[in-house]
Amino acid sequence: MKDKVLITGAKGFIGKNLVKELESKYEVLTFEETDLDGDWKLMLKSLFDKGLYGVFHVGACSNTLEQDVNYMMLLNYEVTQYLTDLCAEYTIKLIYSSSAANYGINGEYPSNLYGWSKYAGEGYAVSNGGIALRYFNVYGPGEENKGKMSSVAYQMYKRNQNKEEIKLFPKGPLRDFVYVKDIVAANIYALENFYKLLLWNDIYEVGSGEARGFEDKMKIMEIPFTYHSEDMIPKGYQFYTCSDKDKWMKDWSPKYDLETGLTDYIKYLKK
């Protein structure tokens, strides 16, 4: 009989990839945003009563432009709080999907509602025995339904296919682009090494360890581009993100750099 794991947000970008990787080894139970329409606390507790080996709390509102405070805090904090309490009560391993948005534009604190909601959720999760993984700029298969929140790689690929002009922001912003397969591998590694990892830390960064330009992405994908004028750059725009290798999980490292990740992703997109 397979051990059971719970994945929240299993129909989302990262959740779908995680389910695909785990379903051969575990019995995967899921909890979705749509379940909040009913007695979601009772539903979550019933899932814990089935006996869980671990919980991957991936589900969240990931729209960085969302301004509905009640909606954002319900998904990103209230659910996290209750789920964390259940993990503590039942002594279940909790892997919380956090974000580099916690660093904001000054490298210290979040700069938008999404970032603060994840910062608060992360704090509650780790203070009650969970491990938080701070993802950097994730891209890869399965993000087709994310709309404006999908990666630049996906958006520009689609625009190029539609013969649209591609424009990037000037002044050379750099990002740590991390392939979704590395995100999935990091989650599984965290589950399988949970108690050992807690001896060192409870918050870990997950990225490629390289800050690369959007121009690099376009060149690898062979997509022509020009630039917007500087006045098109949004207020509070992050110009630099890069994960610190010293803050990665001990003995874990990504398998994909930008070149190998995009090459794999393009094969998927062309299908």
C-alpha positions in Angstrom: 0.0 0.0 0.0 1.4 3.4 -1.0 1.9 6.2 1.5 -0.5 9.1 1.1 0.6 12.7 0.4 -1.6 15.8 0.1 -1.0 18.5 -2.5 -2.9 21.7 -2.4 -3.3 23.6 -5.7 -2.7 20.3 -7.6 -4.4 21.7 -10.7 -2.1 24.7 -10.9 1.3 25.1 -12.7 3.6 23.7 -10.1 1.0 21.4 -8.5 0.3 19.6 -11.8 4.0 18.9 -12.3 4.4 17.7 -8.7 1.4 15.3 -9.1 2.8 13.9 -12.3 6.1 13.1 -10.6 4.7 11.7 -7.3 1.7 9.6 -8.4 3.8 6.6 -9.3 5.3 6.5 -5.8 2.5 7.8 -3.5 -1.3 7.9 -3.3 -1.9 11.6 -4.1 -4.8 13.4 -2.4 -5.6 17.0 -3.4 -7.2 20.1 -2.2 -8.2 23.0 -4.6 -9.3 26.6 -4.4 -12.8 25.5 -5.5 -13.1 23.4 -2.3 -13.2 26.7 -0.3 -16.8 27.1 -1.4 -17.9 24.4 1.1 -16.8 23.5 4.6 -13.2 23.5 3.7 -11.9 23.1 7.2 -13.9 19.9 7.6 -12.7 18.7 4.3 -9.1 19.3 5.1 -9.4 17.5 8.4 -11.0 14.5 6.7 -8.0 14.2 4.4 -5.7 14.2 7.5 -7.8 11.5 9.0 -6.9 9.2 6.1 -3.3 9.2 7.3 -0.8 11.3 5.5 3.0 10.9 5.0 3.5 14.5 4.0 1.8 17.7 2.8 2.9 19.9 -0.1 1.2 23.3 0.3 1.5 24.7 -3.2 -2.0 26.2 -3.6 -2.2 30.0 -3.4 -3.3 33.1 -5.2 -0.1 33.8 -7.3 -1.4 37.0 -9.0 1.1 39.7 -7.9 -1.4 42.3 -9.1 -4.3 41.1 -7.0 -5.7 43.8 -4.7 -8.5 42.0 -3.0 -7.1 41.7 0.5 -9.8 39.3 1.8 -9.4 36.9 -1.2 -5.6 37.0 -1.0 -5.4 36.5 2.7 -8.0 33.7 2.7 -6.0 31.7 0.1 -2.5 32.6 1.2 -2.8 32.9 4.9 -6.0 31.5 6.5 -5.7 28.2 4.6 -2.0 28.0 5.4 -2.7 28.6 9.1 -5.3 25.9 9.4 -3.3 23.5 7.3 -0.2 24.1 9.4 -2.1 23.6 12.6 -3.3 20.2 11.3 0.2 19.2 10.3 1.4 20.1 13.8 -1.5 18.2 15.4 -1.0 15.1 13.3 2.8 15.3 13.2 2.9 15.5 9.4 5.8 16.9 7.3 4.8 20.2 5.7 6.6 21.6 2.6 5.4 25.2 2.1 5.7 26.8 -1.3 7.1 30.3 -0.6 8.4 33.0 -2.9 11.4 35.2 -3.6 8.7 38.0 -3.6 9.4 38.0 0.1 12.5 40.0 -0.6 10.7 42.8 -2.4 12.6 45.5 -4.2 15.0 46.3 -1.3 16.0 42.7 -0.6 14.4 42.8 2.9 10.7 43.0 2.8 7.8 42.4 0.3 6.7 45.2 -1.9 3.1 44.1 -2.8 0.1 42.3 -1.3 1.1 39.0 -2.7 4.5 39.2 -1.2 3.2 40.1 2.2 0.7 37.3 2.1 3.4 34.7 1.3 5.7 36.3 3.9 3.0 35.9 6.6 2.1 32.4 5.5 5.7 31.3 5.4 6.3 32.7 8.9 3.4 30.7 10.3 4.4 27.5 8.5 8.0 27.5 9.7 7.3 28.6 13.2 5.1 25.5 13.6 7.5 22.9 12.3 7.3 23.2 8.5 9.9 23.8 5.8 9.5 26.7 3.4 11.0 26.7 -0.1 11.4 30.2 -1.6 11.0 29.9 -5.4 12.6 32.3 -7.8 11.3 32.9 -11.3 9.7 29.6 -12.3 9.0 28.6 -15.9 8.2 25.4 -17.8 5.5 23.0 -18.9 2.0 23.4 -17.4 1.9 27.2 -17.1 -0.5 27.7 -20.0 -3.4 28.8 -17.9 -1.6 31.4 -15.8 -2.3 34.3 -18.2 -0.4 37.4 -17.4 1.3 35.6 -14.5 2.9 33.0 -16.9 6.7 33.3 -17.5 8.2 35.6 -20.0 9.5 32.5 -21.9 5.9 31.3 -22.4 4.4 34.7 -23.1 7.0 35.7 -25.6 7.0 32.3 -27.3 3.2 32.7 -27.9 3.5 36.3 -29.1 6.3 35.3 -31.5 4.1 32.5 -32.8 1.4 35.1 -33.4 3.8 37.3 -35.3 3.6 40.0 -32.6 6.4 42.4 -31.9 8.4 41.5 -28.8 9.5 44.3 -26.5 11.6 44.0 -23.3 12.2 46.5 -20.5 15.5 48.4 -20.9 18.2 49.0 -18.3 19.1 45.3 -18.1 17.0 43.7 -15.4 18.3 40.3 -14.3 16.4 37.3 -12.9 17.1 33.9 -11.5 15.1 31.7 -13.9 14.4 28.3 -12.4 12.9 25.4 -14.4 9.8 23.8 -12.9 11.4 20.3 -13.0 14.0 21.6 -10.5 11.2 23.0 -8.3 9.5 19.6 -8.3 12.8 17.9 -7.5 13.4 20.3 -4.6 10.0 19.6 -3.1 10.6 15.8 -3.2 14.1 16.3 -1.8 12.7 18.4 1.1 10.1 15.7 1.9 12.6 12.8 1.8 15.2 14.7 3.9 12.8 16.7 6.1 14.1 16.1 9.6 17.7 16.3 8.5 17.1 19.6 6.8 15.4 21.0 9.9 18.6 20.6 11.8 20.2 23.3 9.6 17.3 25.7 8.7 13.6 25.9 7.9 13.6 28.3 5.0 15.5 27.5 1.8 15.9 29.2 -1.5 15.2 27.3 -4.8 16.7 28.8 -7.9 19.3 28.3 -10.6 21.9 30.4 -8.8 22.4 32.5 -11.9 21.0 36.0 -12.6 20.3 36.2 -16.4 18.9 38.8 -18.6 15.6 38.5 -20.5 17.7 39.1 -23.6 19.4 35.7 -22.9 16.0 34.0 -22.9 15.0 35.5 -26.2 18.4 34.7 -27.9 18.2 31.0 -26.7 14.7 30.8 -28.0 15.7 32.6 -31.2 13.1 35.3 -30.8 13.8 38.8 -32.1 13.1 41.7 -29.8 13.3 45.5 -29.3 12.8 47.6 -26.2 10.1 49.6 -24.5 10.8 53.2 -23.5 12.1 53.6 -19.9 8.8 55.3 -18.8 7.1 52.0 -19.4 8.9 50.3 -16.5 6.4 49.9 -13.6 7.0 51.5 -10.2 8.6 49.1 -7.8 9.9 46.8 -10.6 12.5 44.3 -9.4 15.7 44.7 -11.4 17.6 41.9 -9.8 16.9 38.5 -8.3 19.3 35.6 -7.7 19.2 32.8 -5.2 22.0 32.4 -2.8 23.6 29.0 -3.1 24.5 29.1 0.6 20.8 29.2 1.3 19.9 26.1 -0.8 19.1 22.8 0.9 22.2 20.9 1.9 23.4 18.5 -0.9 20.6 19.7 -3.3 21.3 21.6 -6.5 19.4 22.3 -9.7 19.9 20.1 -12.8 18.9 22.7 -15.3 20.6 26.0 -16.3 18.8 28.5 -18.6 20.1 26.9 -21.8 19.1 23.3 -20.9 15.8 24.3 -19.3 14.6 26.4 -22.2 15.8 23.7 -24.7 13.6 21.1 -22.9 10.7 23.6 -22.6 10.8 24.5 -26.3 10.4 20.8 -27.2 7.3 20.8 -25.0 5.9 24.0 -26.5 6.4 22.8 -30.1 4.2 19.7 -29.3 
